[in-house]
Amino acid sequence: MDRRFLTVLGVSLLFALVVSSVFYQMTARAGSPKKTEPSETRDVVLAAKPLGVGTTVKPADIKLGKIPVSAFPKGAFSKPEEVIDRPLISNILMDEPVLEGRLAARGSGLGLAPVIPVGMRAVTVRVNDVSGIAGFVLPGMRVDILVTGQPPAGLGTMTVTPLQNMLVLSAGTAMQADAKGQAIQAATVTLLATPEQAETLTLANNEGRIQLVLRNGSDQTIEKPPGREVAELYGGHASKKKAEPAPAPRPRQRPVVTTVAVAPPPPPPPPDQIVVIRGTQKTVEVVGVGSGGK
């Protein structure tokens, strides 16, 4: 056999072996699972059960969990002592991280006090099934306030809308819906108000009858209703202005007396006379009863 042929065949086999070895190593590397290094984790404070608004966090309400450092929420806590004894201003679900934005400052008060923003007030008003929208008032809803009463001008009973878009903080003593998410039957409703609105609401609650009107929470429009009077319910046209005082009576003028000159009556006609001559005597006699003369 030719030596040249054997040399070419041997080189070809060697080349094929090298190529097959390289291809096998590449395939083995691509198919083998990559080894992942364990990521660094960090402790995070979680809610051990659902927590409602106004709740003061206790050790039994929280637990520690593990979370990757890259996924650590902004405002979360790693130490339980950082959240214990702080009131909640927002609801927290079970296993949800406790965030700074959902907590009030430690010592800011209990119950409803931490929920009230600085500069605002919480005002409680009495309601019944009708004025309280038949129990459909829930914390977080928005309502308008209607007041029915008699204004001092004496225009009769009138209904006006002095306050609008008021936030409901609580119904009765509850600051959230019940366990089933149902409305709360309550004799009082607490509203969030400015100091000026608090004065108006207190005066309306004492001087008139209050009616709550439920509105859409996304509706921020403030209307300007003119108010309604009793006469308008029966087809009358109530005056929109305050009653004007009756005009003062005009002073009575004395009648003008005109003096008219009256002409004197004409003199009476001279009486009839008869001249009588007797000798040398001449007498004149007047004709008429009871009169005579010379």
C-alpha angles and dihedrals in degrees: 000000000000113000091216091059092051091050093052091047093051093049091049092052092048091050091049091050092052093049092048091050093051093047091049093052092049092049093048092051093050093049099046116092115252116246109237120206114230110261119234114260134199135204116255130188112240133185110256091202138002110295123201134210114286094022116137109225114244129185091258091056096063141048138184124254138177123247133168113264090235090057097044107133119240110254094019124134133232099191123062093214089065092068105028115113093014118125121234122239094184137036118265123200126221114282090010117134114254107240131198092239091062096054132076123216117282110264095019091124141270134277114356099357098084091052094060111094119229110276094021132100137214113226123188121208132185117249138172134205092282102039090040091057091255094293097309093120112114129178109268095033124122123233141177122226120230119189125197119195147107117286117222091247088076097240093140129248113342137178121215137170107230097164133037139181095021118172117232110225098179143351110223106324095328122098095192140029121281124268091277094048092248127146119270123241103221137163092211136041124200116214132192110238144161117249090261092049090048090058092048092047094049092049092048091049091053101039103035146015116279125217122187116217116199117224137183111276091225093052107097096166117128111210127199107219113183095222129245132254130206093250090063091061090063099044097269125135107239118204114251092204131071116268110271119224116256113262115261114255115257116248113261113250122219114247114257110244114209117202112217118195111236118209115235115256116262116263115264116261115266114263121252112267133198121204113214120193117195110177106298095348123092121195133178119213124193117223110228141086116277095359134095143137146163 
